[in-house]
C-alpha cells in the first residue's frame, strides 16, 4: 500500500507544471531553470511560465539588462524543439496569452530579439548584441529565411568586432574556432550564404 501511495505521489508531481524545479522569486534563476526545462527536459509549458514571470519581475524592477536577457530567453524558447514537441497544444492556445500563434512563432522570436537588441544598443553592450544577432540568425535559419540568416550573422560579426575593439584582452570560448570570424564563416557556409 505504501508503494502505491509513493507511486501516486510521484505521478501527481510529474503532472505539475514545474515539478522538480524549486520555487524561486529570483528572475535570473527563473530564466536559468527555464533553459534547463526546455533545452534538457523538453518541458515547454513550465519553461514558458518561468520566462514570462521573469519578464514581469524585470519590468516591475525596471531592470533593462535583465529584461533584455529574458527577451532573448523567450525568443530562444519560441524556436525550441520543446515547442515543436507540444505543437498541438500551442496550435490551440498560442503563446503569451494568445498574442503569438504557433505558425507565427518565428516572427514572435524575432520580435523579442529586436526588443532585446534595442536595449543592448542603448546600453552599448556589444557582447550581448553579438549573441542577440546570432540568435536572430538561428531563428531565421529555423524558418528557412537564408538571406536574413546571412545578414544577421554578419551583423553579429560586426558587433563582435566592436566588442573586441573595446575589450582587446577578452577571451571568448569559441568551441575550437580560432576567431569569431572563423565561427561565423563556418555558420554561413553551413547555411549556404552567398560568398
N, C-alpha and C positions, 0 to 999 in steps of 0.2 A: 504494500500500500504506500509506504514511504517513497519508494522508487517512482510510483505513478505520480505522486504529488510533485516530486522534483522534476520529472519529465514535463508535466503540465506547466509548471512554473517556467521552465526553460523555453517551452514553445510559446508561452504568452510573452516572454521577454523578447523573443526573436521577432514577434509581430510588432513590437513597439518601434516607433519611427527611428529613434536613435539609441536602440539597445546597444550596450557595451561602450557607449560614449558617455563619460561622466559629464554632468551638467557644469557649465561654466558661464559666467557673465562677461568674461574677457573676450572681446570681439576677435582679437588676434588668434586666440585658441580656437574659437568657433571656426575661423577660416581654415586653420590647420586641420581640425577634426573633419571639416567638410571635404578637403582634398583627400584625406585618408579614406573617407567613406566612398567618394565617387571614383577615385583612382584605384584603390586597392580592393574595395569590397563591392563595387558596382551598386551602391545603395544610393540611388539618386534622390529619393524623397527626403530622407533626413538631411542629406547634404544641402539640398536647396533651402530647406528650412533654416539651417545654421547660417548659411551665407546671407540670406535675407535679414535674419536677426542681426548679424554683424553690420550690415549696411545701415540699418536703422540706428544702431548704437553709435556708429561713427558719425552719422548725420546729427544725431542729438548732441554729441560731444563736439561738433564742429571740427572733427579730426580729418582734414582733407587727405593727408597721406594715407591714413588708414582706409578712408573711403575709396581712394584710388586702388588700393590693394584688393579691397573687397569687390570692386567692379571687375577687376581682372579675374578674380576667382569665379565670379558669376559667369563671365564670358567663357572661361575655360570649361566650366560646368556645362554650359549650354551646348557645346560641341562634343561633349564627352561620350565615350562608349556607354557609360551608365545610363545616360539619357536615351540612347538608341535602344538599350535593353528594355526600357519602360515606354517604348514608343506608343503603344496602345493607350496607356494611361495619359500621357501628355497630349496625344491627339484629342482626347476628350476634354482635358482640363486646361491645357496650355500651361504657361509658366507665369510666375509673378502675378497671381490672381487673374490669369487670363489675358494679360497685356501682351504676351508674346505667344504665338501659336507654334505648334511643333514644326510645321512646314516653314515657318519664318525664323526658326531658332538661330540660324547662322547670321541673319541680319541683326537679330537681337544681340548676339555675341559681339558683333562689330560695334553696335551702338554703345554697349558697355565698355568696350575697349576705347572707343572715342571719348567717352566721359572720363575715363582714366587718363588718357593721353593729354586731355585738356588741363587736368590738374597737374600732371607731371611737367608739362610745358611751362605752366605758370610758375612752378617751383624750380624749374631748370634742373630736374632730376633726370639727367641723360642716361644713367644706367637703367632706371626704370622705364624710360622711353624706349631704350634698346629692346627690352623684353616685351613691352606692350606692342610695338610694331611687329616684332617676331611672332607674337601670338595672333596678331591680325593676319599675318601671312599664313599661319597654320589654320586659322578659321576659313580664310578664302580657299585654302587647299582642300579642306574638308568639304567645301561647297563647289569645288572644281572650277573656281574662277582664277585661272592661271595668270592672266595679265595683272590682276590685283595682288596675287601671291608675290609675283616678282617685284612689283612696286613696293610692297610692304617690307620685303627682305632688304631691298636697297635702302629704304628709309631707316630700318633697324641698323644697318651698317653705318649710315650717316650719323645716327645718334651715338653709336659706339665710338666713332672717331671723335666726336665732341667730348664724350666722357673721358676717353683716353688722353685727349689734349689737356684736360683739367686734372687728370689723375694719372700721370705717366708711370707711377710706380704700382698701379693697381694690377693685381694678379687675377686672371679670370680662369675658371675651370671650364675648359672647352672640350672635354671628353676626348682628348687625343689630338685635337687640331692645334696647329702652331699659332694660329691667329683667328680672330673673329671673322676676318675676311675669308680665310680658308673654310671656316664653318659655313658661312653664308654662301660661298661659291658652291659648296657641296649640296646645300639645300636647294639652291637654284638649279643646279644640274639635275637633281632628283625630280624637281617639279617641271623640268623641261622648259625652263625660261629661255627666251631667245638670247643668244650671245651678244 
